[in-house]
Amino acid sequence: MSDFEFVFALYSLLLGLSMVELLSGLGRALETRFAAEESRAKFAIGWLTPLLAVFVMLDLLSFWQAAWTLRQDIAVSGRTLMAVAAFASLYFLAARLVFPSQPEGFANLDTHYFRVRRVVLGLLLVLLVAQLAVYLAHPALAAMFADPRIWGTTLVLIALMVAAMWVKSVRASIAILSLLVARYVIVYLV
């Protein structure tokens, strides 16, 4: 087993649990919606929380892919394991907060979105800055940033995430989250 395989096992476990948490949250929200329909109660999933979940999942995939980019430079050490555990744990925390544990406590999940968006997106920004620092510390990876498209797409990502943290309108939030999702889809497909 290589050093990368050993470290990646921990990283992929924690990131995999993050994906499971997002999907479980969506499942709980859908179950609550179905139960509300049956009992004629009011409950709406809305657009904001599911869009945030899709964005977090796409962002998580980018970090999973980033680990592959760094595979040649991974060495097993206490520092590496602690850094990987901390990084992936912050991701799990962000994913955990996207959907409420008890969605039935909300009439509309848009309310939950506005309560957690700054924490979730703030955690993702911290992780993005950490990833950029790692990339820029490696000469071979830093060379990628000579391409203005890399900086452009990264700055668009940061600007949209910051905007999503502070915009108060539901419509503007839907538009920004849709742009965040579209940005990842375009980057993945191009």
Secondary structure as GFF3:
##gff-version 3
##sequence-region A 1 190
A	DSSP	alpha_helix	3	39	.	.	.	ID=ss1
A	DSSP	alpha_helix	48	69	.	.	.	ID=ss2
A	DSSP	three_ten_helix	71	73	.	.	.	ID=ss3
A	DSSP	alpha_helix	78	98	.	.	.	ID=ss4
A	DSSP	three_ten_helix	103	105	.	.	.	ID=ss5
A	DSSP	alpha_helix	109	137	.	.	.	ID=ss6
A	DSSP	alpha_helix	139	142	.	.	.	ID=ss7
A	DSSP	three_ten_helix	143	146	.	.	.	ID=ss8
A	DSSP	alpha_helix	148	166	.	.	.	ID=ss9
A	DSSP	alpha_helix	170	189	.	.	.	ID=ss10
###
